[in-house]
Amino acid sequence: MELTWSEFERVEMRVGTILEVNDFPEARKPAYQLTVDFGSEIGIRKTSAQITLRYQKEDLISRQIVAVVNFPKKQIGKFMSECLVLGAVGESGDVILLAPDFKIKNGLRIG
């Protein structure tokens, strides 16, 4: 199914920096809880991500990522996810995070 250009423009993908990473033992599949800074316009958001196969918690701190910030919040167990981190899913189910090549300002829109 193809999207129209106006539909695509409604998806708000932004660059953010991971501030905090915690284990998420309540998740059905192994995941981390992330706190991400999207700059002054968007602010700080929390999310969970199934990225434990490829990433260690300490390697994620200060790493920039790309996320969708205008989806509705989603309840995951007792945790409220406020954005969706984007990544490519490999054949074994491991997720490779999408990220800018260079350090850039938090909150910049992907377009």
N, C-alpha and C positions, 0 to 999 in steps of 0.2 A: 504494500500500500504506500503510495507516494504522499508526502506532505506538501502542502502549499508553502510558498515562501513566507507568507504571513503567519502560518502555523509555526514554522521553524523559528521565526523571530520572537515568538512568545516564550521559547525555552531560554531561560536566563542562566547561561553557564558562566561562572566566575572563577577567578584564580584566588586561592586562599592558602594560608600557611598553617600547618598542623602545630598546635600549641601543646596538646596533651593527648596521650594514648593510654587507655586502660583495657585490661582484659574484660571480656563480656561473657562470663561463664553461663549466663542464662540463655544465650542465643542457641537456636537449634543447630546451626553450623558454626564452626569456630570463627570468631570475629573479634574485632577490637571496637571499643568506643572511642571516637575521636572528637576533639574540640578543635575547631578550625576558625581562624581569623580571616574574615573577608573584607577587612578595611572598615573605615568609618561609616560608609553609606549602608552596608549590609550588617556589619557587626560580627559577633562571634556566634557560631552555630555548632550544634552537636549532631553527630551522626554515628552510625555503626557501619563497618565495612568488613567483608569476608576476605581479608588480605593476609591472613596469618601464614599461609603456605610460603609466601615469597618475602614477607617483610617482618623484621623484628621491631618491637616497640621502640627501642632506642634509635633505630635508623629512620624512624618516621618523624621524630621531633624536628621542627624547623623546615621540613620538606614542603615545597609548594605542590599543590594538586589542583585539579579542575573538578568543579562540582556544579550540579544544578541546584539553584537556590530558591526557585519559585514553585516547587511542588508543595502540595499540602503536607503538613507535619504527619508523621506516621508513627503510631504506637507499636513498639517492638518489645513485648513483655512489659516490664516496668520502665522501659527506656523510651523517650520520645526523640525520634530522628527528625532533624530540621532541614536536612539537605541530602543530596545524593551524590556521593563521590563517584567519579567516572573512571572506568578502567576497561581494558581489553581482557576477555576471559579466554585463557588458554585451554588446550585440549584436556588437561587434567583438572580443570576447574580452578586453577590458580588465576588470580587477578593481577594484572600489570597496570599500575596507576597511570593515568594520563597526567602530564605535567609539562610546564613550559621548559624550554631548553636553558633559559637564563632567568636569574632572579628578577622578578618584576613586582610592581605595586600590587598589594592585595586588593581584590575587588575588581580588577580589570575584567571587562566582559570579553568572552570568547565569541567571535562572530564571523 
